[in-house]
């Protein structure tokens, strides 16, 4: 009896150990199989997302006539837009000289330093609303400060005490009048505001003899580039979205088999089907003859 009891205990222990080992191994197998599946899925997605740039480049080269056509159409459309829908503008420029002699006809170093330090202040004050509003009133333009500021620019050439006042308008006469009136109003307004000597008008604006904008060449080139880029994008998207099998390379790409082996397998299957069909047709004809 004691011997049988010990044997039963050993059997129970062995069975329990076996169940434990099996229970621990199943999750491990599931984890390993799950990881392999995830890795295979990620690899397949990476293969699907891979884009053959060389193939795409040859495709674009093959469709070059379409790209040229879209380039010409885009250039024509943008040129027509700039010519018919954008009003031409003209520019005129006047200039003022900031510093003058403070003690007589001789300009000393102090006058030069003061002129250099005041040019930034002059630029800000010229673009202020008292000056711009006065210009609009004198010319009876009926424009507010924001509209006037879009038509005027003030620049200071490097290492000079000269301010260039440039006016842009849709007519050359208006551009000239704005530039000259702005210089006159500035010469009157700046000394009263800053308690300094009045700047001198160095250059009077003249009537513009050519358009400042728009640039038809720039719009034409821009339209051509936009048209060509749209065509390239259309060709690339159409190629990537097209999954039609046309060549052996496409078969290898979609089925993942070597090209020559796949063609050989297809030929073998075709020959086998043809042979079976011939044998069946022969048997049927023989049976018909016997009957």
C-alpha positions in Angstrom: 0.0 0.0 0.0 2.7 2.6 0.8 4.4 1.8 -2.5 1.2 2.2 -4.5 0.6 5.6 -2.8 4.1 6.8 -3.7 3.6 5.8 -7.3 0.3 7.7 -7.5 1.9 10.8 -6.1 4.7 10.6 -8.6 2.2 10.2 -11.5 0.2 13.2 -10.3 3.4 15.3 -10.0 4.5 14.3 -13.5 1.1 15.2 -14.9 1.1 18.6 -13.2 4.6 19.4 -14.4 3.6 18.4 -18.0 0.5 20.7 -17.9 2.6 23.6 -16.5 5.2 23.2 -19.3 2.5 23.0 -22.0 0.7 26.0 -20.5 3.9 28.1 -20.5 4.8 27.1 -24.0 1.5 28.0 -25.7 1.7 31.7 -24.9 5.4 31.7 -26.0 4.4 30.2 -29.3 1.5 32.7 -29.7 3.9 35.6 -29.0 6.5 34.3 -31.5 3.9 33.7 -34.2 2.3 37.1 -33.5 5.6 38.9 -33.8 6.4 37.1 -37.0 3.0 38.0 -38.4 3.5 41.7 -37.5 7.0 41.7 -39.0 5.7 40.1 -42.2 2.8 42.6 -42.4 5.2 45.6 -41.9 7.5 44.2 -44.6 4.6 43.8 -47.0 3.5 47.4 -46.4 7.0 48.6 -46.9 7.2 46.8 -50.2 3.9 48.2 -51.3 4.9 51.7 -50.4 8.2 51.5 -52.2 8.4 53.7 -55.3 10.8 53.0 -58.1 12.2 56.4 -58.9 14.1 55.2 -61.9 10.9 53.7 -63.4 9.0 56.9 -62.6 11.7 59.0 -64.3 11.5 56.9 -67.5 7.7 57.1 -67.3 7.9 60.9 -67.2 10.4 60.9 -70.0 8.0 58.7 -72.0 5.2 61.2 -71.4 7.4 64.2 -72.2 5.0 65.4 -74.9 2.2 65.7 -72.4 4.4 67.7 -70.0 5.4 70.1 -72.8 1.8 70.5 -73.8 0.8 71.3 -70.2 3.7 73.7 -70.0 2.5 75.6 -73.0 -1.1 75.7 -71.8 -0.1 76.9 -68.4 2.2 79.6 -69.8 -0.6 80.8 -72.2 -3.2 80.9 -69.4 -1.0 82.9 -67.0 0.2 85.2 -69.7 -3.5 85.9 -70.7 -4.3 86.5 -67.0 -1.5 89.0 -66.5 -2.3 90.8 -69.7 -6.1 91.1 -69.5 -6.9 90.9 -65.7 -4.0 92.7 -64.0 -3.8 96.5 -64.5 -0.4 97.8 -65.5 1.4 100.0 -62.9 4.0 102.8 -63.3 6.6 104.1 -60.9 8.1 107.6 -60.4 10.8 108.5 -57.8 11.7 111.8 -56.1 14.5 112.2 -53.6 15.3 114.5 -50.7 18.7 115.3 -49.1 18.6 115.2 -45.3 21.4 117.4 -44.1 22.2 121.0 -44.9 24.8 123.5 -43.4 23.8 124.5 -39.9 26.1 127.5 -39.5 26.5 128.7 -43.0 27.5 127.4 -46.4 30.0 124.8 -45.0 28.8 121.4 -43.8 30.9 120.2 -40.9 31.3 116.7 -39.4 28.5 117.4 -36.8 26.0 118.0 -39.6 27.0 114.8 -41.4 26.6 112.7 -38.2 23.2 114.3 -37.4 22.1 113.6 -41.0 23.1 110.0 -40.7 21.3 109.5 -37.4 18.1 111.2 -38.6 17.5 109.3 -41.8 15.7 106.4 -40.0 13.5 109.0 -38.2 12.7 110.7 -41.5 11.7 107.4 -43.1 9.2 106.7 -40.3 7.7 110.2 -40.3 7.3 110.3 -44.1 5.2 107.1 -43.9 3.1 108.5 -41.0 -0.6 109.3 -41.4 -0.2 113.2 -41.2 2.1 113.2 -44.2 0.1 110.6 -46.3 -3.3 112.2 -45.5 -2.0 115.6 -46.5 -0.7 114.2 -49.8 -4.1 112.6 -50.5 -5.9 115.8 -49.7 -3.7 118.0 -51.9 -4.2 115.7 -54.9 -7.9 115.1 -54.0 -7.4 111.3 -54.2 -9.9 110.3 -51.5 -7.6 107.6 -50.2 -7.0 106.7 -46.6 -3.6 106.1 -44.9 -3.5 102.3 -45.5 -4.3 102.7 -49.3 -1.6 105.5 -49.6 1.0 103.4 -47.8 0.6 100.6 -50.3 1.4 103.1 -53.1 4.5 104.6 -51.6 7.9 103.2 -50.5 10.8 105.1 -48.9 14.4 103.7 -49.3 17.8 104.9 -48.2 20.7 104.0 -50.5 23.7 102.5 -48.6 26.1 105.0 -47.1 24.1 108.1 -48.2 21.9 110.7 -46.6 19.4 110.6 -49.5 15.9 109.3 -49.2 14.2 108.0 -52.3 10.4 108.4 -52.4 8.8 106.1 -54.9 5.2 106.2 -55.8 3.4 103.4 -57.7 0.1 104.0 -59.5 -2.0 102.8 -62.5 -1.2 105.9 -64.5 2.3 107.5 -65.0 0.8 111.0 -64.3 -0.6 110.0 -60.9 2.7 108.3 -59.9 4.7 111.4 -60.7 2.3 113.7 -58.9 2.2 111.5 -55.8 6.1 111.3 -55.6 6.5 115.1 -56.1 3.7 116.0 -53.6 5.1 113.6 -51.0 8.5 115.3 -51.3 7.0 118.8 -50.9 4.8 117.8 -47.9 7.8 116.1 -46.2 10.0 119.1 -46.6 7.3 121.2 -44.9 6.3 118.7 -42.2 9.7 117.3 -41.0 11.3 120.6 -39.8 8.2 121.5 -37.7 7.9 118.1 -36.1 11.6 117.5 -35.4 12.8 121.1 -34.9 15.5 120.7 -37.4 16.5 122.4 -40.7 14.4 121.5 -43.7 15.8 118.8 -46.0 16.4 119.7 -49.6 14.6 118.3 -52.6 17.4 116.6 -54.5 15.4 115.1 -57.4 12.0 115.8 -58.9 10.0 112.9 -60.1 9.5 112.5 -63.9 6.9 110.9 -66.0 7.5 107.1 -66.3 8.1 106.0 -69.9 7.6 102.2 -69.2 5.5 99.9 -67.1 6.7 98.8 -63.8 4.4 95.8 -63.7 3.2 93.2 -64.2 6.1 91.2 -65.6 4.6 89.2 -68.5 7.8 87.1 -68.7 7.6 86.2 -65.0 3.9 85.3 -65.2 4.5 83.2 -68.4 7.3 81.2 -66.9 5.4 80.7 -63.7 2.4 79.4 -65.6 4.5 77.0 -67.6 6.2 75.6 -64.5 2.9 75.2 -62.7 1.4 73.4 -65.7 4.3 71.1 -66.1 4.3 70.3 -62.3 0.6 69.5 -62.4 1.1 67.2 -65.4 4.0 65.4 -63.6 1.9 64.9 -60.5 -1.1 63.6 -62.5 1.2 61.1 -64.4 2.8 59.9 -61.1 -0.5 59.5 -59.2 -2.1 57.7 -62.2 0.9 55.3 -62.4 0.9 54.6 -58.6 -2.8 54.0 -58.5 -2.8 51.7 -61.6 -2.4 48.0 -60.6 -2.9 46.6 -64.1 -0.4 43.8 -65.0 1.2 44.6 -68.4 4.7 43.1 -68.2 6.6 40.3 -66.6 8.1 42.9 -64.2 4.6 43.7 -63.0 3.9 40.0 -62.4 7.1 39.7 -60.3 6.1 42.9 -58.5 2.6 41.8 -57.5 3.1 38.0 -57.1 6.6 38.2 -55.5 8.1 35.4 -57.7 11.2 35.5 -59.9 10.2 36.6 -63.3 11.8 33.8 -65.4 10.5 31.0 -63.1 7.0 32.5 -63.2 7.0 32.6 -67.0 8.2 29.1 -67.1 5.5 27.9 -64.7 2.8 29.6 -66.8 4.2 28.0 -70.0 4.3 24.6 -68.4 0.7 24.9 -67.2 -0.4 26.1 -70.6 1.3 23.2 -72.3 -0.2 20.7 -69.8 -3.7 22.1 -70.4 -3.2 21.9 -74.2 -1.9 18.3 -73.9 -4.8 17.2 -71.7 -7.3 18.9 -74.0 -5.7 17.1 -77.0 -5.8 13.7 -75.3 -9.4 14.2 -74.2 -10.4 15.2 -77.8 -8.6 12.2 -79.2 -10.3 9.8 -76.8 -13.7 11.3 -77.5 -13.1 10.9 -81.3 -12.0 7.3 -80.8 -15.0 6.5 -78.7 -17.2 8.0 -81.2 -15.6 5.9 -84.0 -16.0 2.7 -81.9 -19.6 3.5 -81.2 
